[in-house]
Amino acid sequence: MPPLAELTSAPAAQPSIPRELLTEELLARTGQVDRLAVRTDARWAKLARAHARTEASLGRLIADAPCDDTESISQSYMEQPRLPSTARR
C-alpha cells in the first residue's frame, strides 16, 4: 500500500484513497447506506402525503361540524404534536 502522504499529495491518486484505506466490506456498505437512504426518504414522503390527506380531511370535518364551537375544536387540534419536517437535505 502506498504511504498516505503519496496518496494525498498526488491528484491522480485521489480516487484510490478509499480503496487503499477501506476494506471491500466497508466500501460495499456505502451502497447499502445509499439504498437505505433512498428508501427512507421515500417512506417519509409517503408518510407526509398521508399526513397532508389527514389534515385536509380533518379540516373538512371541522368545517362541516354541526356545532357553533368549531373554533375550540380547531384550536384544540392545532395544539396537538406534529410530525417532524421531512426536509432532510
N, C-alpha and C positions, 0 to 999 in steps of 0.2 A: 504494500500500500504506500502511495506517495506521502511524504510528510504534509501535514495540514498547511504549512506555510506555502508550499508549492501550489497546492490546490487553490488557496485563496488569493494568491498573487497573480496567477495566470488566468486571464479572462476565458480562454478556450477551455480551461479545466473546470470552470464553474459548474457546468451541468453534471460533472462526475462526483461532485461533493456528496450528494445524498447516497449515491451508490457506494462510495467509499466509507461513509460513516454509519449508514443504517443497514440492518440485515434485510434480507429479502422478505422476511415475515413482517417487519415494520413497514417496509415500502408497500406491501400488499394492504396493510391496514389503512393507508391513505385513501385508497379506492373505496374501501368499505365505509370509512367515515364520510366520504363524499356522497355515496349512495344513501347512507342513513340520513344525512342532512337534507338531501332532496326529498326523501320520503317523509321526514318530519315536517319540512316546510309545507308539503302538500297536505298533510294531515291537519296542520294548523290552519291552512287556508280553508279546508273543508269545514273545520270547526267554526271559523269566523263567518263563513256563509250561513251555516246553521244558526249561529247566534244572531246574525242580522235578520234571518227569517223569523226567529222567535221574537226579537224586538219589534218587528213590523206587525206580527200577529198580536202581540200584547197591546201595541198602540191602537190597532183596530178594535180590540176588545174594550179598551178603556174608552175609546171614542163612542162605542155603541152601548156602554153601560147604562142600564135603566135607572140611574140614580143621579142625584144632583151633586154628589160628593166625589166626582171624578178627579178633582184637584188633589184630594188627600190620597186617593189610590195612586195617582201618578207620582206624587211626592214620595210616598212610601216605596214605590218601585224604584225610583231614582236613587234612593238611599241604599239599595242592595249592592253587594260587592260585584265588581265587573271582572271579566276575563282580562288577563294581561294583553297588551298590544301585541299584534302578530308581526309588527315590523321589526325584523331582526337585523337587517343589514342596511 
